[in-house]
């Protein structure tokens, strides 16, 4: 928040919708205070004015709701001033909300998906740095050998550069072998048959597929997300099939 204005990637954010579980309700004579957990961060406080003429429809603790309103800041805490709130009658609304959220982040210019949790981030960056360093070293050797007119050494450098580029492509998560394709199908099958609201967790996939290394599982998940077959749900460690 800057100058009492909420921004996201430089875009001003005013009216928002929040979909989550009601964790707490406090009722007073003038307003109703909710704690809504959308499972992306800490539960957000929300206030709804009591409609004395038409009455206010109460929701219950533990219910999934969708609330529309305006973001405000009070006492250093973010609060959603509710304009409308209703319980979810069809859980497809939750799936739609997830898809809308992902689409909004993509529109705002976020690279999605680039990493899956901290695991891929920690393992991909050293690999990229290694591949880049190797290409720069090969390029330097090629330049020196051009000046001396050594054609055979140039060809050797070109061969090394091609090998390093091939290694870089492998690190990018491209699956080529039949065995890797089988891994992808196994992962997709387990995620598809999962009926939990939050989807299939990374740890559950590891437990049910003990033959896969963590690296192979990460590559399979990254491939499926990139192809649009699955997406994350409550956090970066839970996955469900795309609608």
Phi, psi and omega in degrees: 000131179231125180053046179062021178238126178279132180230152175223113184054038178085358180259133179290134181244122179241279179281133181221166171236141180235129177241124182186194183259135176284118182263333184203146178225132173234129183246129173238183182287339185247334182207167176241128180255127179246154164244114184247126181253111177264007173067021175253336178199208177292148177304141182263141175281142181221140181240134176233128177291142178282127177272099185289333183280308184263351183081154181248129180282118181276143170256165185255156176296135181095352180276147172278129182227162171236123183241134176249140179180196183242133178286135176225165177236126181222119179063031180082001180246143177281135181227141175260115176276109190284131171262327180205139177216139178209147177289149179284124177268336180228123184292352173296336177298324178294318178297317179298319180297320179297315180297318179297321180295315179298317180297321179297319179295323179294319179297323181284003172097010179280140177281106182230128353265143174254311179236156173246098181066195182277341185297308182291324180299318184287332184265332184282320185298314177299323180296318179294320180295321179295315181295320180294317179297321180295319180294320179295320180295317179297321180296321179295317179296320182297321181294318180296319184285334174298319183292331180270353177077023182271097186289322182295323178292326176301317181294323179295318179297319179298322178295317179296320181295320179295321179296319180292322178294323177297320178296322179297321178295324179294322179292339182284356175095013179285125183262124186242317189285155177301326180295318178294324177296323177296320177302316180298317181295321179295316179297315180297322180297315181294320179292322182294322184273356178288130182254002181290145182299320182279355178087190183271131181273158179297319181294324177295320178297320178297319182291322183275347178235068184295340180285345180269136172283163179300323180294317179295320180294319178297319179295320179295316180295316180298321178295316182294321177293317180298328179275353178084014181280328181224168174209164179284160181240260186294324178208188184282001181248005179235141187223149175216163181288146178291151180289000000 
